[in-house]
Amino acid sequence: MRSGNRPEKSDIFASEMVLSETMRSQLAQMCNYARIEGIDLEEIKEKLTEEGTLPCNNKADSKKALAEIYRHVACSF
């Protein structure tokens, strides 16, 4: 999934979440879309951290965080 030593954009979130493979794939797709659209993922991560959504300790919390990431990405254009 990585090209060379450059981390994927989804890694900025994945390291703070407990993800199934399906959730990881959804996160990667959202982050790829955000990158293409020029959406600042670091800003979204900061907001979610300030709100207490990140970091997540279990899959249920991660699922909620994934929905919030989606909401931020979908509402950014």
Contacts in CASP RR format, 6 or more apart in sequence:
PFRMAT RR
TARGET T0000
AUTHOR 0000-0000-0000
METHOD contacts of the structure
MODEL  1
MRSGNRPEKSDIFASEMVLSETMRSQLAQMCNYARIEGIDLEEIKEKLTE
EGTLPCNNKADSKKALAEIYRHVACSF
1 8 0 8 1.000
1 28 0 8 1.000
2 8 0 8 1.000
8 28 0 8 1.000
8 31 0 8 1.000
9 31 0 8 1.000
9 32 0 8 1.000
9 34 0 8 1.000
9 35 0 8 1.000
9 41 0 8 1.000
10 24 0 8 1.000
10 27 0 8 1.000
10 28 0 8 1.000
10 30 0 8 1.000
10 31 0 8 1.000
10 32 0 8 1.000
12 41 0 8 1.000
12 42 0 8 1.000
12 45 0 8 1.000
13 27 0 8 1.000
13 31 0 8 1.000
13 41 0 8 1.000
13 45 0 8 1.000
13 54 0 8 1.000
13 65 0 8 1.000
13 69 0 8 1.000
14 24 0 8 1.000
14 27 0 8 1.000
16 54 0 8 1.000
16 55 0 8 1.000
16 56 0 8 1.000
17 23 0 8 1.000
17 27 0 8 1.000
17 54 0 8 1.000
17 55 0 8 1.000
17 56 0 8 1.000
17 62 0 8 1.000
17 65 0 8 1.000
17 66 0 8 1.000
18 56 0 8 1.000
18 57 0 8 1.000
18 58 0 8 1.000
18 59 0 8 1.000
18 61 0 8 1.000
18 62 0 8 1.000
19 27 0 8 1.000
19 59 0 8 1.000
19 62 0 8 1.000
19 66 0 8 1.000
20 59 0 8 1.000
23 59 0 8 1.000
23 62 0 8 1.000
23 63 0 8 1.000
23 66 0 8 1.000
26 66 0 8 1.000
27 66 0 8 1.000
27 69 0 8 1.000
30 66 0 8 1.000
30 69 0 8 1.000
30 70 0 8 1.000
30 73 0 8 1.000
31 41 0 8 1.000
33 39 0 8 1.000
33 73 0 8 1.000
34 41 0 8 1.000
34 44 0 8 1.000
34 73 0 8 1.000
34 76 0 8 1.000
35 41 0 8 1.000
37 73 0 8 1.000
37 76 0 8 1.000
37 77 0 8 1.000
39 72 0 8 1.000
39 73 0 8 1.000
39 76 0 8 1.000
39 77 0 8 1.000
44 69 0 8 1.000
44 72 0 8 1.000
44 73 0 8 1.000
45 54 0 8 1.000
47 72 0 8 1.000
48 54 0 8 1.000
48 65 0 8 1.000
48 68 0 8 1.000
48 69 0 8 1.000
48 72 0 8 1.000
49 55 0 8 1.000
51 68 0 8 1.000
53 61 0 8 1.000
53 64 0 8 1.000
53 65 0 8 1.000
53 68 0 8 1.000
54 65 0 8 1.000
56 62 0 8 1.000
56 64 0 8 1.000
56 65 0 8 1.000
END
